[in-house]
Amino acid sequence: MSPLKNASLMLGLMLSSGCFVAAGAQAFPAHVTDVQTQPDGPFLVDGAPTFPIGITGGPPTGAATPWGQNAMAYLASEGHVFQLWYCPRHTWGPEKEAELDALVQEADKEGLHIVISIDDLQHIKSGDTAHIAELKRVVEKYRDHPSIFFWKGADEPQWGKIPPQDLSTYYDTVHALDPHHPIWITQAPRGTVADWKPYSKYLDIGAVDIYPISYPPGTHSGIANKDLSVVGDYARRIREAVDFRKPTMMILQICWSGVAKPGKTLRFPTYADERYMTYQAIIDGARGLVYFGGNVKAGLNTRDAAYGWNWTFYHNVLKPVLDQLSPKGPLYPALIAPASKLKITSDGDKAMEYAVREAGEYIYILASRREGPTVQVSFSGLPQGIEDGEVLFESPRHVKVVDGKFTDWFAPHDVHVYRFRRPMHAK
């Protein structure tokens, strides 16, 4: 994302959105990347609606791709927006700070953004003056770098039995010093919506991590559903936990400990798995996506181990999926659009899920099918005058529309993305 060009214009946008801006706030320096949130809507990055895609963890600082390009520059050019930097508990100090400095400086140069996560500073008691002072110093040091994107709050706090109130010092301190970068918190796939709700007061972005690909299947899931569609179940749960008032993201699988620890069988998502999980998360309301585990050592083959990141999985599986979400691609306007108010209906069963978006001259329907039999499904309610729809990423497939209705086949875990050009006379 480019730095801000017009501070006065952006200040007006921030005030109108009501996000993190105190009364009397001044226009911010032109080099700060400003990130604002909207209730259950797209992120605004330097005022532009954005669908952020992140990785955790990313390639090592200064790493190259196997073909010799700077890894961070390559991922930025691919449409990735940020990577998470995590400092484990009881390790923050000069050595880790130097590591973070190098990463931030490279990101400033190469155009990728960084999310900072320092466990030692994320759940501080109100009377802990030493840690509060250190948190203030860290925020003041990094907040103005163009690469800073979010601040990461305590990871999986409900599962970790961290009282919600213990997150208040971090939340209040960061926002008092930095009105331009929201706080993201991820919950584990454990607990209930009611368990998560008290934490929502201390986050700006809610998320859940869920990694359903394993042997046996679904060992990461904390609910009865152990299949791929559990992604959508948790996507809806985190939206409910924030009362649909804050944007949410889903953390999806590359590799995780449940397949990478000794005694476990290494298993990765296939292209079809990853595509279904990605689109189901979007259909069920995610306004950003993060892919976890590219740096898990047990998942790296001999070539990738030398580069510190899973380039094999990226190119075989993840890249073909994310190419469909590219800011330069035909679907991106739908990803950053609000939910449509068109009354599109379907005769499909409960296994069918879909979302409708409108952007420019197009209407989009993103549809996926959970587990179940292969069926034909009809959608109705498109504006009069539409006779044809393109099935994106399945060229040359089109669907015929008659009286606002079309029909298509769906197998289990199928995803179809439809784009209809709105006639000039359609309402």
Summary of the structure (lengths in Angstrom):
residues: 427
radius of gyration: 21.7
end to end distance: 34.7
largest distance: 68.0
contacts: 1420
relative contact order: 0.10
helix: 31%
strand: 23%
